[in-house]
Every structure is written in C-alpha cells, then in structure tokens.
C-alpha cells in the first residue's frame, strides 16, 4: 500500500460570515426542503438579506444556525418556536462565554 494514492471521497468548502449563499445552496447544505428554510425565516430564526425570496442571501453564520435548527427539528422533533428559543439560548451562552474569556476567567 505504500505510495498508493487513495481518494477518500471527502471534500469541503470553507464558509465564513462573508459568504453569501442562496436559498437553494442552504437547502442543499442542510439536506432539507425550501419550505423548511422559509419557515425558519418566517419564525425569525434566520434573517437573509434581499427582500424577495428569490433574492435571499444567507451568511455562513446563518447556514450554521440553519443546520442546527434543521437537526433540532429532524433529530429531536423540536417545533419552530422551540428551535427559535433554543438558538436564542445558545447565542446567549456563547455571548456569556466570550465575556468570561475577555475577563480572563
């Protein structure tokens, strides 16, 4: 096996907060239907830029939120209101942890 070129079949894309993704790209990345993402927008979980649905653009941070939201719904059966609350609490925890790090604790 030494010297053998092995293709693992893994590929990745680096996405940051400046990345702009379409609704279709977010759906593909989350393996979900557009209706699910639209419902997350309507619930206020996601806030895309662009006024109309076909103009929506999502950031890398919103993709991360969408992924967590879809997993909460799919894996745990959490409803939209529960998803929104969970993400709000996770944001608050992250903010508090950042404040603690800033204080050197």
ABEGO torsion letter per residue (X at the ends): XBGBBBBAGBBBBBBBAABBBBAAAAAAAAGBBAAAAAAAAAAGABBBBEABAAABBBBAAAAAAAAAAAAAAAAAGBBAAAAAAAAAAAAAAAAAAAAAAAAGX
